[in-house]
């Protein structure tokens, strides 16, 4: 199997400044899944524990001269330590930027190449796989090797692809939260109160968060949000009711769902703001199987969705917490 490409300046910025810091908050290690058309970072899709995150890039968003081949239908997957990957990329950028990146006089000399290699580590008799960065200055070349796992077998790649296909299913109702800072501020206060967060989403465009202990109940409600998917019209008298009563009535009418998730997981999902999304959508999957957060990115300078980038998280619900 072979993989080789050159990172573009835009790709370097996306990874080094935005996505790697965000993904590292999801978990130290993840799968990097490379196909003919995409590079995908996947957290917890195979082990089923913890928050799942899927960051998918069309190859043109990160690379040029992208080449991949394998006996698994040109698909390669392996696990990688994100902190090591981020550190290697920052280190290699030192000399890359010293010579002006790909905009300097002789761009053939200083392009930033990424490839899969096998090398013999010190004090070892067995070659090991690495993801290698390489850039060349006028008088020297700099190489950074990031150790990776043995590439997944054909059966494991098929299992990973199947899990990815299942994780792409979106809830029937999504509500948009345009102000991530406001939501993060609330979660920062909540994470010290308790461990379990109750999340309710209505087809009216309401997002209700509540955390309760024997001593305190803390809640926040975001109303009249933009709804994507199935919608409903709230009853005129609902405005005079408490948030809990409104939500309970909406659930009874089949116009809302409620689940309980880990405060820790919810806080992790909020850290995706480090990837600088333009807005986020929240929804609850059918039968209350998970809480889904979809982050939307716009083409710079427009309000059009950048279809070359996608990021979403799936938070596992606590057992028997789902309510239709």
ChimeraX attribute file (.defattr): number of C-alpha atoms within 10 A of each C-alpha:
attribute: neighborCount
match mode: 1-to-1
recipient: residues
	/A:1	13
	/A:2	14
	/A:3	19
	/A:4	19
	/A:5	19
	/A:6	20
	/A:7	24
	/A:8	20
	/A:9	16
	/A:10	12
	/A:11	18
	/A:12	18
	/A:13	13
	/A:14	17
	/A:15	19
	/A:16	18
	/A:17	16
	/A:18	17
	/A:19	20
	/A:20	22
	/A:21	19
	/A:22	20
	/A:23	28
	/A:24	20
	/A:25	17
	/A:26	26
	/A:27	18
	/A:28	13
	/A:29	20
	/A:30	23
	/A:31	24
	/A:32	21
	/A:33	21
	/A:34	21
	/A:35	20
	/A:36	15
	/A:37	15
	/A:38	18
	/A:39	21
	/A:40	23
	/A:41	24
	/A:42	24
	/A:43	27
	/A:44	19
	/A:45	23
	/A:46	16
	/A:47	8
	/A:48	11
	/A:49	11
	/A:50	18
	/A:51	23
	/A:52	24
	/A:53	26
	/A:54	23
	/A:55	18
	/A:56	21
	/A:57	21
	/A:58	17
	/A:59	22
	/A:60	17
	/A:61	21
	/A:62	23
	/A:63	23
	/A:64	15
	/A:65	12
	/A:66	17
	/A:67	16
	/A:68	19
	/A:69	16
	/A:70	13
	/A:71	11
	/A:72	16
	/A:73	11
	/A:74	16
	/A:75	23
	/A:76	24
	/A:77	26
	/A:78	17
	/A:79	19
	/A:80	20
	/A:81	18
	/A:82	23
	/A:83	18
	/A:84	16
	/A:85	24
	/A:86	18
	/A:87	15
	/A:88	19
	/A:89	22
	/A:90	16
	/A:91	15
	/A:92	19
	/A:93	20
	/A:94	12
	/A:95	18
	/A:96	21
	/A:97	14
	/A:98	11
	/A:99	19
	/A:100	14
	/A:101	22
	/A:102	18
	/A:103	12
	/A:104	14
	/A:105	11
	/A:106	14
	/A:107	14
	/A:108	10
	/A:109	16
	/A:110	24
	/A:111	21
	/A:112	26
	/A:113	19
	/A:114	21
	/A:115	18
	/A:116	19
	/A:117	17
	/A:118	13
	/A:119	14
	/A:120	11
	/A:121	12
	/A:122	8
	/A:123	6
	/A:124	9
	/A:125	8
	/A:126	10
	/A:127	12
	/A:128	15
	/A:129	19
	/A:130	19
	/A:131	20
	/A:132	20
	/A:133	24
	/A:134	20
	/A:135	21
	/A:136	20
	/A:137	18
	/A:138	9
	/A:139	5
	/A:140	8
	/A:141	14
	/A:142	16
	/A:143	16
	/A:144	19
	/A:145	20
	/A:146	21
	/A:147	20
	/A:148	21
	/A:149	15
	/A:150	12
	/A:151	17
	/A:152	18
	/A:153	14
	/A:154	16
	/A:155	10
	/A:156	13
	/A:157	18
	/A:158	14
	/A:159	14
	/A:160	19
	/A:161	17
	/A:162	13
	/A:163	15
	/A:164	16
	/A:165	10
	/A:166	11
	/A:167	17
	/A:168	11
	/A:169	11
	/A:170	20
	/A:171	20
	/A:172	14
	/A:173	24
	/A:174	28
	/A:175	28
	/A:176	23
	/A:177	23
	/A:178	15
	/A:179	11
	/A:180	17
	/A:181	12
	/A:182	10
	/A:183	16
	/A:184	17
	/A:185	10
	/A:186	14
	/A:187	20
	/A:188	12
	/A:189	10
	/A:190	22
	/A:191	17
	/A:192	9
	/A:193	17
	/A:194	17
	/A:195	15
	/A:196	21
	/A:197	25
	/A:198	20
	/A:199	23
	/A:200	27
	/A:201	28
	/A:202	30
	/A:203	28
	/A:204	22
	/A:205	23
	/A:206	22
	/A:207	26
	/A:208	18
	/A:209	21
	/A:210	17
	/A:211	20
	/A:212	16
	/A:213	11
	/A:214	6
	/A:215	6
	/A:216	9
	/A:217	12
	/A:218	15
	/A:219	16
	/A:220	14
	/A:221	15
	/A:222	16
	/A:223	16
	/A:224	15
	/A:225	18
	/A:226	16
	/A:227	21
	/A:228	17
	/A:229	11
	/A:230	13
	/A:231	18
	/A:232	14
	/A:233	9
	/A:234	16
	/A:235	11
	/A:236	7
	/A:237	8
	/A:238	14
	/A:239	10
	/A:240	9
	/A:241	10
	/A:242	10
	/A:243	20
	/A:244	14
	/A:245	12
	/A:246	20
	/A:247	23
	/A:248	17
	/A:249	15
	/A:250	23
	/A:251	19
	/A:252	13
	/A:253	10
	/A:254	14
	/A:255	21
	/A:256	26
	/A:257	25
	/A:258	24
	/A:259	25
	/A:260	25
	/A:261	22
	/A:262	20
	/A:263	20
	/A:264	16
	/A:265	21
	/A:266	23
	/A:267	18
	/A:268	19
	/A:269	25
	/A:270	21
	/A:271	18
	/A:272	27
	/A:273	19
	/A:274	15
	/A:275	20
	/A:276	17
	/A:277	18
	/A:278	17
	/A:279	16
	/A:280	22
	/A:281	20
	/A:282	25
	/A:283	29
	/A:284	31
	/A:285	20
	/A:286	17
	/A:287	11
	/A:288	20
	/A:289	20
	/A:290	22
	/A:291	27
	/A:292	24
	/A:293	26
	/A:294	23
	/A:295	23
	/A:296	20
	/A:297	21
	/A:298	16
	/A:299	13
	/A:300	9
	/A:301	6
	/A:302	8
	/A:303	10
	/A:304	11
	/A:305	14
	/A:306	14
	/A:307	14
	/A:308	16
	/A:309	21
	/A:310	18
	/A:311	22
	/A:312	22
	/A:313	27
	/A:314	28
	/A:315	23
	/A:316	22
	/A:317	23
	/A:318	16
	/A:319	10
	/A:320	10
	/A:321	13
	/A:322	23
	/A:323	18
	/A:324	16
